[in-house]
Amino acid sequence: MPIDDFNRRTILAAGLGAIAARAAAAPLDLTARQDLGPFYPVIRPLDQDADLTRVSGRRGVANGQRIIISGRVLDHAGRAVPHAALDIWQANSHGRYAHPGDTHDAPLDPNFQGSAKIVADAAGRYRFVTIKPGAYPIGGGLQRTPHIHVDVMGRSQRLTTQIYFPGEPLNATDILFPHASPQASVIARALGAVPGAAETLAFGWDVVLMTG
């Protein structure tokens, strides 16, 4: 092979390798910040575990579509954020929060935990069981689309955001979701029915912080 041809191929291969390395190291999109909202829990049940569909001491199960949300807490370089703390709260299946400031006339659900505080594992993995929250009116003919609030605390960064669901008609007219950037960062991925539990749907959602 002529020397010049060899050099050209070597330089080209090196350039392509550098491009691939840069692409592999490209930072992940950060999860969009979202409003804390007016219904952050002020009174919590003693039961704050990762299953919001049951309340300790009660035999009943929360009304609504049972779902499992799982994923990882990562930094912008794709590295796990170990033992990140996740504070979770949401409306019940009727669109009502267990909060004294929620005057919506939808019923409360005594078997719904409503909030949880969980900790990711050493690989940044988390998982919780809940019901799909209902939409609710906010005045002016508007409704909030179904969503779950999450406040994430890493080693050195805190992020308050909301998890939305794909294919919801109200997403387009929601007062907050259309302003999320990027929107994909706050939409859970539909993973289908949970094997062995056909009435339970699985969703995946990774949260990306600037730093751990």
Salt bridges, closest charged atoms under 4 A:
ASP5 OD1 - ARG8 NH2 3.83
ASP5 OD2 - ARG9 NE 3.65
ASP75 OD2 - ARG79 NE 2.80
ASP87 OD1 - ARG44 NH2 2.97
ASP105 OD1 - HIS104 ND1 3.50
ASP121 OD2 - ARG125 NE 2.87
ASP151 OD2 - ARG158 NH2 2.70
GLU168 OE2 - LYS132 NZ 2.33
ASP174 OD2 - ARG144 NH2 2.75
